[in-house]
Amino acid sequence: GKLNDDDGPSYFTKLNFGSIDIDWSSRTFAVNIHDDDGDIVLSTGSLGVDISAGYMNSIPGCIDGHFLPFLQKFGPWIFVFLAANILTLVLRSRHFRSRPRSKKDKQV
């Protein structure tokens, strides 16, 4: 059923998965919950998106390069920092493994 209906519950606790159907031409979408057979058991129904095409086109894509200048400037330093910390952890773990145990340590 639809989530807005008063007919039934607005939840489904059995094995399920979700999907989002987007209709770009009509600028609508629906969020659906499916049971383990793939049948829709809950849905928001068609919901409209009231956003202008100009605004939609101004939203950066996932990989638009806006983060690239930061990575070019600080990336090498971040790499050096991470490499130094990993090296420190490796050396410390080797040091503690190779250290002979004293009589005090063995009593605990």
N, C-alpha and C positions, 0 to 999 in steps of 0.2 A: 504494500500500500504506500500511499504518499505520506511523507512525514507530517504534513499539515492536517491529515484526516483525523477525525475523532473515532473512526471505526476500529482501529486496532492500536497496538503498541508502536511506539516510535523507536524501537530497538529490536535487534536480532542477535541473539547470543550464541547461536550455533555456528559451525564452521562457515566462514564467509570471506569475501574479498570485496573491494570497492573499485569503482570506475568513475571516471568523469567524462561525460560526453559533451564535446564542444561543437557548436554549429557556428562557424565563423561568419557565414553569410547572413544569418538572422541575428547574430550577436546574442546567442543564448547558450546556456549550459545546464546540465543536470548532473547531480551527484547520486550515484546508485550503489546500493549494497546488494550483492549477489550471494545466493546460497552455494553449497559445494557442487551443485549441478550446473551453475551458471545462470540460473533464473533470478530475475530482479525481485527481491523481497521488500526492499525499501527504496524510495526515491524522493528527491526534492521536487521532481517535476521540472519542467522547463523554466529556468530563471533568466531574466533579461539582464544584460550588462549595459548600463547607461554611461558609456565612456566614448568620447569622440574619437574618430579615426586618427586625428592628429596627435592626440595624447597617446594612443596605443602605439603609434609609429615612433614616438619619442622615447619609449621605454627601451633601455639598452638590452640587447640580446644576451645570452649566456656568456658568449665569448666575443666581446666587443673590443677587448684590448685596453679597457680603462684602468686595469690593475697593473698593466705592463710597466709603466714608468716606475712604480713603487718597487716592483720585483727587480728591475734593472739597477735601481739605485741601492737597494738594501739586500737583494738576494744573495750576493757573495758573502756578506757579513752574517746573514742568517745561517748560511751553509757552514761557515767557519765556526760559528757558535755551536751549532748542533754537532758537528764533527768533533770538536774539542770535548764536549760533554760526553759523547759516546766513547771516545778514547779514554777519558777519565774513568768512566764506569767500568770499562773492560780492564784497565790497569788495576783499579781497586779490587775488583773481583778476583783477579789473578793473585794479587798481593795477599788477600785474606785466605785464599785457598792454599797457598804455598807456605804460609806462616806456621811454624811448629806450635803445637798447643802446649801451654804451660800446665803445671800441676794444678794451679788455681782453676783453669778452664775445665779440666777434666772432672773436678769435684762437683760442678754444677749440674 
